[in-house]
Amino acid sequence: MKKLITVSLVLLAFVFVPRVWAQNAYEIRERELAKEADAKQEELINLERDTVRAMQFNNGTLFRRVYGDDFVGVLPSGQVKDKAGWIASVENPGVKYASFIASDIRVRLFQDTAVVTCLWSSRGTRGDQSFYRQYRVTHIYVYSQHGWQVVASQETLLPG
């Protein structure tokens, strides 16, 4: 009888222990993927904040590094800019920003692609005229050997 119980326990262990290990491995992998997604989201949020900071200070360096060579951006006026045109407009904007912030940043990840939407709020002067503007902005990022690269941008000026 003891032999039968021992054999039964050993057989049960062979059936249940691998399932428990597999379940634990699955849960560990899910946690790792969640951490990785959180890290990617945080990196993209930081890139959005760095973008408006670079715009505020008319600094094209970030755009040279982060914007893809095939970047296409659409301004609120409907004008289409490539990477070189975008950098030129950032470095020579004709405006002086007192503040420029990104808020309501939302990140949606799709493997090696991300869609990031946010609200840009800027305050400054153009010539003698002061302004306050808000834009809804969408950036499409692709992850490559160079890290996250912006490949497309769409800006919409909000009324008021």
MOQUI-V700183 format. One line per field, one symbol per residue. phi: phi as a letter, one per 30 degrees, with the letter a starting at -180 (. if undefined). psi: psi as a letter, one per 40 degrees, with the letter a starting at -180 (. if undefined). Layout:
phi->???
psi->???
This chain:
phi->.ddddddddddddddddddddddddddddddddddddddddddddddddddddddechcdeedddcdddcebbcdedjdcbceddddddddbdibcddaabcbhdbcbcbhcbbcccaccbbblbbiccdbbbbbcbbcccbdbdcidbdcabbcbdddj
psi->ddddddddddddddddddddddddddddddddddddddddddddddddddddddddefheddddddhidfihihideehhiadddddddddgdeihhdihihifhhhhhgbeiihhiihhhihaihbehiihihihhhhhihhaeeahhheiihhhhii.
